[in-house]
Amino acid sequence: MTSPDVLVRVATARGVTTLTLDSPHNRNALSTALMTQLLAGLTDAVADDAVRVIVLDHSGPVFCSGADLKETAAAYASGTVPAGMLGDVLAALWECPKPILARVAGPARAGGLGLIAAADLAVCADEATFAFTEVRIGVIPAVISATVLPRLHPRAAAELYLTGNTFDGRRAVEVGLVTASVPAQELDDVVRGYCDSLVRGAPGALAGAKDLLRRPGTAELRGDLARLSALSTGYFLSDEGREGVMAFREKRSPRWVAVLDAERGDQAG
């Protein structure tokens, strides 16, 4: 039986290690514990010569809901937030010398999109949905920009970052976030097909090919992630960030939306 403290399950077969986000009670939110276990799983998979490919999977209906806002709200008194750790996770995924494939069967939000973008390949179900919801809670998609913006077309990035609107799997392919969007019943077969192709590559050549794809280099990415992590933390600790997180937790509109709603009500009256 899996321990309730295990938030990332690890399974290896035929050269493929699958890291499964297994915290469905909070929609696989990026808590400190989950991110710590994900980093440990990645480290072990990289160190294991028998592992040729890494699949990032999830349990439950949601791939990843983004930052753990419950933990974030509780951490405000300490002057730091869990989102600061996300940079380490994205760097580890981005720098991994082995191919990483994200299997996305359900919704992904905010930081979850950073995980998807950090993977080399990503396959989603057509009905999966995505959204950069940060601005709606008073923060910005700072940390994930290091992996997301190299994937997205600039006009699409502006639209999706600024509106926070939800988009589906087919749009995710169009804007460059995912590799392929397929009917849900075909998802596992497509993921398996990619894995079968990837394990045929020479390990050294795959790592070298990834270096080419990652130019101008991971050192610059790590520096960028450090700056973006500090920026993200600043927004979470701002008045707007605190209000947005609390409004989300309390299932109400944040102040900046409530004011507009009140004005509309006055005009209607």
Buried (B, 14 or more C-beta within 10 A) or exposed (E): EEEEEEBBBBEBEEBBBBBBBBBEEBBBBBBBBBBBBBBEBBEBBBEEEEBBBBBBBBBBEBBBBBBBBBBBBEBBEEEBBBBBBBBBBBBBBBBBEBBBBBBBBBBBBBBBBBBBBBBBBBBBBBEBBBBBBBBBBBBBBBBBBBBBEBBBEEEBBEBBBEEBEBBBBEBBBBBBBBBBBBEBEBBBEBBBEBBEEBBEBEBEEBBEBBEEEBEEEBEEBBEBBBEBBEBBBBBBBEEBBBBBBBBBEEEEBBBEEEEEEEEEEEEEE
